[in-house]
Amino acid sequence: MLNKQCPEELSVTLYLNRFELATLQLSSTDWEDWTIGYLFSEGFVQSPHDLKRLIIDDHRQKVWADLLPGIDVESYLKRRRHLTAGCGKGVTFHSESDVRNFKPVVGNRKVTLPEIQEYMRQFAKLTPLYHQTGGVHAACLVDEEGGFVAVREDIGRHNAVDKVIGYALKAEQSPSSLILMTSGRISYEMLAKAARFGVGIVVSRTAATNQAVKLAQELQVEVIGYIRGQMATVYTSVGRIHDGDEQWVGGDDQQRKLQ
């Protein structure tokens, strides 16, 4: 048996306008994308243009982000913090009631299940850190032509999602035409990140939690899990997924296993 490298796990502290926002466990790559994606997901910024300055010190494992004048960071930081589930523990400032007040997603992307299954097969080939270590997660965005807009890896699945969102914000990609794919479980906070960004289709190689599915139904997000070979589990039905046999997945049957 060949020895694999150990996955990196670094404690990275993020400062916002000189306030210590959080210390999270990350891999060593794409911290700029992660910072922008995380600050957007948590509601501190609407776009990268809200950042006055961004300094990344990978040697000291610190990131400093300064926002433009007029954004009240101090009062926002008084909100209760919530630990996120899973590896590479994260922190979110959004409560369940906050997330349920997000606007429903209006996505124009439609796709067939065979296309999604093929995207997942291609996605698995674009994760070098996973192949080297066997111990990291990945996320990607797929455009209307089936192109991979961004593929990012990290010790934490939610960090990988923040990284692809950050990249897409920098590239000014329209979220309504994208599919978000992840190697990890779709939990409540993962679904919240996707909905906040505006992606209407979220796909995972593994499961979605009951809270994530409930939130997805409320916010009109299509969620598909267990994409393995010819298998798939469709958790929600909002009319964006075609099963490949002239049938749109929808109706009262909210969970369907297809193979």
HELIX and SHEET records of a PDB file:
HELIX    1   1 TRP A   31  SER A   41  1                                  11    
HELIX    2   2 PRO A   48  ASP A   50  5                                   3    
HELIX    3   3 VAL A   73  TYR A   76  1                                   4    
HELIX    4   4 GLU A   96  ARG A  100  1                                   5    
HELIX    5   5 LEU A  113  ALA A  124  1                                  12    
HELIX    6   6 PRO A  128  THR A  133  1                                   6    
HELIX    7   7 ARG A  157  LYS A  170  1                                  14    
HELIX    8   8 PRO A  175  SER A  177  5                                   3    
HELIX    9   9 TYR A  188  PHE A  197  1                                  10    
HELIX   10  10 ASN A  210  LEU A  219  1                                  10    
SHEET    1   A 4 PHE A  19  LEU A  26  0                                        
SHEET    2   A 4 LEU A  10  LEU A  16 -1                                        
SHEET    3   A 4 LYS A  62  LEU A  67  1                                        
SHEET    4   A 4 LEU A  51  ASP A  57 -1                                        
SHEET    1   B 2 HIS A  82  LEU A  83  0                                        
SHEET    2   B 2 VAL A  91  THR A  92 -1                                        
SHEET    1   C 2 VAL A 111  THR A 112  0                                        
SHEET    2   C 2 ILE A 241  HIS A 242  1                                        
SHEET    1   D 7 PHE A 148  ASP A 154  0                                        
SHEET    2   D 7 HIS A 137  VAL A 142 -1                                        
SHEET    3   D 7 ILE A 179  THR A 182 -1                                        
SHEET    4   D 7 ILE A 201  SER A 204  1                                        
SHEET    5   D 7 GLU A 222  ARG A 228  1                                        
SHEET    6   D 7 MET A 231  VAL A 234 -1                                        
SHEET    7   D 7 ARG A 256  LEU A 258 -1                                        
END                                                                             
